[in-house]
């Protein structure tokens, strides 16, 4: 199950970078289309940390970072390839996939800081409570890390291009949206943790039978 969770984690990170180009409106607030997808990566980090330990959670975060760098490299190469005469959407292609260096840097920095912070907070609480109170460490780590993630990303991505008051509004809107998502992700964490533990017990039993 760890293999599948890691693959899903890396895939969602890549997808979130692509979806993030689009903004949608909720009332007067604008949010990136990637907000739900990106939030799911923190859910997976908590599940991996709960079942497979802090070391594997950190490895997954690092693997996700490397995956993003590799994907960005290939996207850059694809953009730089000379377009065929029949391909008339080069400008649109660059606009959707290229992004800006400032936004890309903001995404990578906020990802590394917030994901490692999430793992640290989650496991500090787990060391105190053991297997009990998964809901507490899932929610506390999310509340803290999403604020850090949002502040870092908005500040780096829009510094010098957006007025300070507007940046504060964007941070507040995105953080509020993320907190709404957090309210609904705890049952999913419990479900995935249960599935992973059942799978691990089944694999352990199979290996024992094979060895015998």
Buried (B, 14 or more C-beta within 10 A) or exposed (E): BBEEBBEEBBBBBBBBBBBBBEEEEEEEBEBBBBBBBBBBBBBBBBBBBBBBEBEBBBBBBEBBBEBBEEBBEEBEEEEEEEEEEEEEEEEEBBEEBBBEEBBBEBBBBBBBBBBBBBBBBBBEBBEEEEEEBBEBBBBBBBBBBBBBBBBBBBBBBBEEEBEEEEBEBBBEBBBEBBBEBBEEBBEBBBEBBEBBBEBBEEEEEEEEEEEE
